[in-house]
Amino acid sequence: MTDTLVAPTGPARPTRRSSGLFRLTPTSGIGLGVALVWFSVLVLLPLAAVVGAAAAGGWGAFWNTLTDAQTFAALRLTVVEAALVTVVNAVIGTVVAWVLVRDQFFGKRILDVVIDIPFALPTIVAGLVLLTLYGPESPVGINIVNTRQGIFLALLFVTLPFVVRTVQPVLIELDADVEEAAASLGASRLTTFRRIILPSLVPAITAGSSLGFARAISEFGSLVLISGNTPYQTEVASLKILKFIEGDNQAGAAAVAVLLLLVAIVTIVVLDLVARRVARRG
């Protein structure tokens, strides 16, 4: 008996060009074009305009703006507070996500909803809430207005959900059988967490931390009422940008904005590299 070869049936696989790129269908090409145009209009063109405004006065003016003592103090305060908030969120956000996924307790659904309140509230309303609770007429006797502690608390409030919401889905999808197998082989809880759970969570933690950091260094609304905007003490970068604009110094405002953009991009890239390295080692 001779074997008969039958041609495989099913959906055709995408063919490759000689250059190694996939050939797009007309529908995919239109979709890609729409996506690129939309992304350019919303992101690339505004960013290019800001960079152009920052470069309008030349490199000397750009450098002088950023090295000005008052501007540098505002930038340093913003980055330091945002970094501290990011570290706290990475730890506490992961703990909160773990509790919401792995534990059962009364009020769990209410807590799950409350975590999203900073997303729903306008930031100026968040500042008003904090001012009412921790202002000069605080019902609990704590006044953090015009202090670095107030800036830290405001940034912590508006960035709370980022790590929680990025880690939570990963924990839900994490296979508990792997943890049970590790425990049956004699692995301690710390070893199981470090070698099995943490490598799976690190990409989500770093993604949420990156989003939280980018939000923190650009926060404006909640800080208007809390920071006090005192030069060299509680003046943050976003309020410094507002001062430049009010003083008809658009190039100075654009210079600070460009630096904040570069800091955010570098932070995102570094955290992504850390996540990849930890995941490989795990």
C-alpha positions as CSV (number, residue, x, y, z in Angstrom):
1,M,0.0,0.0,0.0
2,T,1.3,3.4,-0.9
3,D,0.9,6.4,1.4
4,T,-1.0,9.3,0.0
5,L,0.0,12.8,0.9
6,V,-2.9,15.1,1.6
7,A,-2.4,18.9,1.4
8,P,-3.2,20.5,4.8
9,T,-6.4,22.4,5.1
10,G,-7.2,25.4,7.2
11,P,-6.6,29.1,7.3
12,A,-3.7,30.2,5.2
13,R,-0.7,31.4,7.2
14,P,0.6,34.9,6.6
15,T,3.3,35.0,3.9
16,R,6.6,36.8,4.3
17,R,8.2,39.2,1.9
18,S,11.8,38.6,0.9
19,S,12.8,41.2,3.5
20,G,11.3,39.1,6.3
21,L,8.3,41.4,6.9
22,F,4.7,40.2,7.0
23,R,2.5,41.3,4.1
24,L,-0.4,43.3,5.3
25,T,-3.9,42.8,4.0
26,P,-5.8,45.9,2.8
27,T,-7.9,46.0,6.0
28,S,-4.8,45.7,8.2
29,G,-3.1,48.4,6.2
30,I,-6.0,50.8,6.7
31,G,-6.1,50.0,10.4
32,L,-2.4,50.6,10.8
33,G,-2.6,53.8,8.9
34,V,-5.5,55.1,11.1
35,A,-3.6,54.0,14.3
36,L,-0.5,55.9,13.2
37,V,-2.4,59.0,12.2
38,W,-4.3,59.0,15.5
39,F,-1.2,58.4,17.5
40,S,0.6,61.2,15.7
41,V,-2.1,63.7,16.2
42,L,-2.6,63.0,19.9
43,V,1.0,62.3,20.9
44,L,3.8,62.8,18.4
45,L,2.8,66.2,17.1
46,P,2.2,67.8,20.5
47,L,5.4,66.4,21.8
48,A,7.3,67.7,18.8
49,A,5.7,71.1,19.4
50,V,6.8,71.2,23.0
51,V,10.4,70.2,22.0
52,G,10.4,72.8,19.3
53,A,9.2,75.5,21.8
54,A,12.0,74.4,24.2
55,A,14.6,74.7,21.5
56,A,13.3,78.1,20.3
57,G,15.7,80.0,22.5
58,G,18.7,77.9,21.8
59,W,20.7,75.4,23.9
60,G,22.0,78.2,26.1
61,A,18.5,79.4,27.1
62,F,17.4,75.8,27.7
63,W,20.3,75.0,29.9
64,N,20.0,78.3,31.8
65,T,16.4,77.6,32.6
66,L,17.0,74.2,34.0
67,T,20.1,75.2,36.0
68,D,18.3,78.2,37.5
69,A,18.4,77.7,41.3
70,Q,14.6,78.0,41.8
71,T,13.7,75.8,38.8
72,F,16.3,73.2,39.8
73,A,14.9,73.1,43.3
74,A,11.4,72.5,42.0
75,L,12.6,69.7,39.7
76,R,14.5,68.0,42.4
77,L,11.6,68.2,44.8
78,T,9.3,66.7,42.2
79,V,11.5,63.9,41.1
80,V,12.5,62.9,44.7
81,E,8.9,62.9,46.0
82,A,7.7,61.0,42.9
83,A,10.4,58.4,43.4
84,L,9.6,58.0,47.1
85,V,5.9,57.6,46.2
86,T,6.8,55.0,43.6
87,V,8.7,52.9,46.1
88,V,5.8,53.0,48.6
89,N,3.3,52.1,45.9
90,A,5.4,49.2,44.6
91,V,5.3,47.6,48.1
92,I,1.9,48.6,49.5
93,G,0.2,48.3,46.1
94,T,1.4,44.7,45.8
95,V,0.3,43.9,49.3
96,V,-3.2,45.4,48.7
97,A,-3.5,43.5,45.5
98,W,-2.5,40.3,47.2
99,V,-5.1,40.8,50.0
100,L,-7.8,41.5,47.5
101,V,-7.0,38.4,45.4
102,R,-5.9,35.8,48.0
103,D,-8.0,36.7,51.1
104,Q,-11.7,36.8,51.9
105,F,-13.0,39.3,54.4
106,F,-16.0,41.5,55.1
107,G,-16.1,44.6,53.0
108,K,-13.7,43.3,50.3
109,R,-15.9,44.5,47.4
110,I,-16.2,47.9,49.0
111,L,-12.4,48.2,49.3
112,D,-12.1,47.0,45.7
113,V,-14.3,49.9,44.6
114,V,-12.7,52.5,46.9
115,I,-9.3,51.9,45.3
116,D,-10.5,53.3,42.0
117,I,-11.8,56.6,43.6
118,P,-8.5,58.5,42.7
119,F,-9.1,57.5,39.1
120,A,-12.7,58.9,39.2
121,L,-12.1,62.1,41.1
122,P,-10.8,65.2,39.3
123,T,-7.4,66.0,40.8
124,I,-8.5,69.4,42.0
125,V,-11.3,67.6,44.0
126,A,-8.7,65.3,45.4
127,G,-6.7,68.3,46.6
128,L,-9.9,69.8,48.2
129,V,-10.5,66.5,49.9
130,L,-7.0,66.4,51.4
131,L,-7.2,70.1,52.3
132,T,-10.5,69.5,54.2
133,L,-9.1,66.6,56.1
134,Y,-5.5,67.7,56.6
135,G,-5.7,71.5,56.3
136,P,-5.7,74.4,58.7
137,E,-9.2,73.4,59.9
138,S,-8.5,69.7,60.0
139,P,-11.0,67.7,62.1
140,V,-8.1,65.4,63.1
141,G,-5.7,68.2,64.1
142,I,-3.2,67.6,61.3
143,N,-2.1,70.4,59.0
144,I,0.1,69.4,56.1
145,V,-0.6,72.3,53.8
146,N,2.6,74.0,52.4
147,T,4.8,71.0,53.5
148,R,6.7,68.3,51.7
149,Q,4.6,65.8,53.6
150,G,1.5,67.3,52.0
151,I,3.0,66.9,48.6
152,F,3.9,63.3,49.3
153,L,0.4,62.5,50.5
154,A,-1.2,64.1,47.5
155,L,1.0,62.2,45.1
156,L,0.3,59.0,47.0
157,F,-3.4,59.6,46.8
158,V,-3.6,60.1,43.0
159,T,-1.2,57.2,42.2
160,L,-2.6,54.6,44.6
161,P,-4.5,52.5,42.0
162,F,-1.8,52.0,39.4
163,V,0.2,49.1,41.0
164,V,-2.9,47.5,42.5
165,R,-4.7,47.3,39.2
166,T,-1.7,46.0,37.3
167,V,-0.7,43.4,39.8
168,Q,-4.2,42.2,40.6
169,P,-4.9,40.5,37.2
170,V,-1.6,38.7,37.3
171,L,-2.3,37.3,40.7
172,I,-5.7,36.1,39.6
173,E,-4.2,34.2,36.7
174,L,-1.3,32.8,38.7
175,D,-1.5,29.0,38.9
176,A,-1.8,27.9,42.5
177,D,-0.8,24.4,41.6
178,V,2.8,25.5,41.0
179,E,3.0,26.9,44.5
180,E,1.5,23.8,46.0
181,A,4.1,21.7,44.0
182,A,6.9,23.8,45.3
183,A,5.7,23.4,48.9
184,S,5.4,19.7,48.5
185,L,9.0,19.6,47.4
186,G,10.1,21.3,50.6
187,A,10.4,24.9,49.4
188,S,9.7,27.5,52.1
189,R,7.2,30.2,51.6
190,L,9.9,32.7,51.1
191,T,11.6,30.6,48.5
192,T,8.3,30.0,46.7
193,F,7.6,33.7,46.7
194,R,11.1,34.6,45.5
195,R,11.5,32.0,42.8
196,I,7.9,31.5,41.6
197,I,5.6,34.3,42.5
198,L,7.9,37.3,42.4
199,P,9.2,36.8,38.8
200,S,5.6,36.6,37.6
201,L,4.7,39.8,39.5
202,V,7.7,42.0,38.7
203,P,6.7,43.0,35.2
204,A,3.2,44.1,36.5
205,I,4.8,45.9,39.5
206,T,7.2,47.8,37.3
207,A,4.5,48.6,34.8
208,G,2.3,50.0,37.5
209,S,5.2,51.8,39.1
210,S,6.2,53.4,35.8
211,L,2.7,54.7,35.3
212,G,2.5,56.0,38.8
213,F,5.9,57.7,38.6
214,A,5.0,59.4,35.3
215,R,1.7,60.6,36.8
216,A,3.4,61.8,40.0
217,I,6.0,64.0,38.3
218,S,3.3,65.6,36.1
219,E,0.7,66.0,38.8
220,F,-0.9,69.5,39.0
221,G,-4.5,69.6,40.3
222,S,-4.1,68.0,43.7
223,L,-1.0,70.1,44.5
224,V,-2.5,73.5,43.8
225,L,-4.3,73.6,47.1
226,I,-1.8,71.5,49.1
227,S,1.8,72.4,48.2
228,G,1.6,76.2,48.9
229,N,3.9,76.7,46.0
230,T,6.7,78.3,48.1
231,P,9.9,78.7,46.1
232,Y,12.8,76.4,47.2
233,Q,10.6,74.6,49.6
234,T,7.2,73.3,48.2
235,E,7.2,74.5,44.6
236,V,6.9,71.5,42.3
237,A,7.7,71.4,38.6
238,S,4.1,71.5,37.3
239,L,3.4,74.7,39.2
240,K,6.7,76.1,38.0
241,I,5.6,75.5,34.5
242,L,2.4,77.5,35.3
243,K,4.5,80.4,36.6
244,F,6.5,80.4,33.4
245,I,3.4,80.5,31.3
246,E,1.9,83.3,33.4
247,G,5.1,85.2,32.9
248,D,4.9,84.8,29.1
249,N,8.0,82.5,29.1
250,Q,6.8,79.6,27.0
251,A,10.3,78.5,26.2
252,G,11.1,78.1,29.9
253,A,7.8,76.2,30.5
254,A,8.6,73.9,27.5
255,A,12.2,73.3,28.8
256,V,10.9,72.0,32.1
257,A,8.2,69.9,30.4
258,V,10.8,68.3,28.1
259,L,13.0,67.4,31.0
260,L,10.1,65.8,32.8
261,L,9.3,63.9,29.7
262,L,12.9,62.6,29.5
263,V,12.9,61.6,33.2
264,A,9.7,59.7,32.7
265,I,11.0,57.9,29.6
266,V,14.3,57.0,31.3
267,T,12.5,55.7,34.3
268,I,10.1,53.5,32.2
269,V,13.1,52.0,30.3
270,V,15.1,51.3,33.5
271,L,12.2,49.7,35.2
272,D,11.4,47.6,32.2
273,L,15.0,46.4,32.1
274,V,14.9,45.5,35.8
275,A,11.7,43.6,35.2
276,R,13.2,41.6,32.4
277,R,16.3,40.7,34.4
278,V,14.4,39.6,37.5
279,A,12.0,37.5,35.4
280,R,14.9,35.8,33.7
281,R,16.6,35.0,37.0
282,G,13.4,33.7,38.4
